Amino acid sequence: MWGHLDYLLVDLPPGTSDAALTVMQSIPLNGVVLVTSPQDLAGMVVRKAARMVQHMGAPILGIVENMSYINCPKCGERIEVFGPSQALHTTKQLDLPLLGRLPLDPELAHRCDAGEIEKYGAELFEPIAQAVAERVPATKTEPIF
């Protein structure tokens, strides 16, 4: 349906929902990137999702922390809105790399709402995308039916 793609990213709801299970059973996967946020509760959900991914036989490429911090628009100070990051704790428990941290960014929300996502600067995403690309295995994991 999509023609030839280098990559297809599927953004799923958090946890081990039916949507995640259906995608993992239906689409051959080269890898999974787990996304967390700074709270320990989010880490618990990611650890549960990691167990499901491992059970399904798909490789986990690493973890990205979203909403990690916000940069104060007046002084530039980094503020950890949701408290200190627990991402490293989660990565150590799962023996996975932390691929990157992304801030809360009002500009991203503005661009999305305006239908201008392609105008959003990708500087923070580029190292994460590069790390993911380097970790993607050449062969796909076939769905388990």
HELIX and SHEET records of a PDB file:
HELIX    1   1 ASP A   18  SER A   26  1                                   9    
HELIX    2   2 ASP A   40  MET A   56  1                                  17    
HELIX    3   3 ALA A   87  LEU A   94  1                                   8    
HELIX    4   4 PRO A  106  ASP A  113  1                                   8    
HELIX    5   5 ILE A  117  LYS A  119  5                                   3    
HELIX    6   6 GLU A  126  ARG A  135  1                                  10    
SHEET    1   A 3 VAL A  32  THR A  36  0                                        
SHEET    2   A 3 ILE A  60  GLU A  65  1                                        
SHEET    3   A 3 LEU A  98  ARG A 101  1                                        
SHEET    1   B 2 ILE A  70  ASN A  71  0                                        
SHEET    2   B 2 ARG A  78  ILE A  79 -1                                        
END                                                                             
